[in-house]
């Protein structure tokens, strides 16, 4: 930097300009609209929790029975092969 710097008139004018700030009413309106939009999105995204249908429960029970039967048969076959 130079000790003999001359001040720039544009920089001096810019220093005198007041900063731009939104009004309190504008901020309040933005907050209200944002909260309303978030509430609408939350209502849309969270469906009512419904219990699973009877068909779904029966399918789960049938699948569990099939897996259990397969595991039992596999264990029996392993024992038979081991004893031979």
C-alpha positions in Angstrom: 0.0 0.0 0.0 1.0 3.5 -0.6 1.2 5.9 2.3 0.1 8.7 0.0 -3.0 7.0 -1.3 -5.7 9.4 -2.5 -9.2 8.5 -1.5 -11.4 7.3 -4.3 -14.6 9.3 -4.6 -16.6 6.2 -5.7 -15.5 4.2 -2.6 -16.4 7.2 -0.4 -19.9 7.4 -2.0 -20.4 3.7 -1.5 -19.5 3.9 2.2 -22.2 6.5 2.6 -24.9 4.3 1.1 -27.2 2.7 3.7 -27.4 -1.1 3.7 -30.6 -2.6 2.1 -32.7 -4.4 4.7 -36.1 -6.0 4.1 -39.0 -4.5 6.1 -40.5 -6.3 9.1 -43.7 -6.9 7.2 -41.9 -8.5 4.3 -40.1 -10.9 6.7 -43.3 -11.7 8.4 -45.1 -12.5 5.1 -42.2 -14.7 4.0 -42.2 -16.6 7.3 -46.0 -17.2 7.1 -45.9 -18.4 3.5 -42.9 -20.7 4.3 -44.7 -22.2 7.4 -47.9 -22.7 5.4 -46.0 -24.4 2.6 -44.2 -26.7 5.0 -47.5 -27.6 6.7 -49.1 -28.4 3.4 -46.2 -30.7 2.4 -46.3 -32.4 5.8 -50.0 -33.1 5.4 -49.4 -34.6 1.9 -46.4 -36.7 2.8 -47.6 -38.4 6.0 -50.4 -40.8 5.1 -52.6 -42.3 7.8 -51.1 -45.5 9.2 -53.3 -48.4 8.3 -53.0 -52.0 9.5 -51.8 -54.5 6.9 -54.5 -56.2 4.9 -55.5 -59.8 5.8 -54.1 -61.0 2.4 -50.7 -59.5 3.4 -50.7 -61.2 6.8 -51.6 -64.5 5.2 -48.8 -64.2 2.6 -46.4 -63.5 5.5 -47.5 -66.6 7.4 -47.3 -68.8 4.3 -43.8 -67.5 3.5 -42.6 -68.1 7.1 -44.1 -71.7 7.0 -42.4 -72.4 3.7 -39.0 -71.2 5.0 -39.5 -73.2 8.2 -40.4 -76.4 6.3 -37.4 -75.9 4.0 -35.0 -75.5 6.9 -36.4 -78.6 8.7 -36.1 -80.7 5.5 -32.5 -79.4 5.0 -31.6 -80.3 8.5 -33.1 -83.8 8.2 -31.2 -84.3 4.9 -28.0 -83.2 6.6 -28.5 -85.7 9.4 -29.3 -88.5 6.9 -26.1 -87.8 4.9 -24.0 -87.6 8.0 -25.2 -91.0 9.3 -24.6 -92.9 6.0 
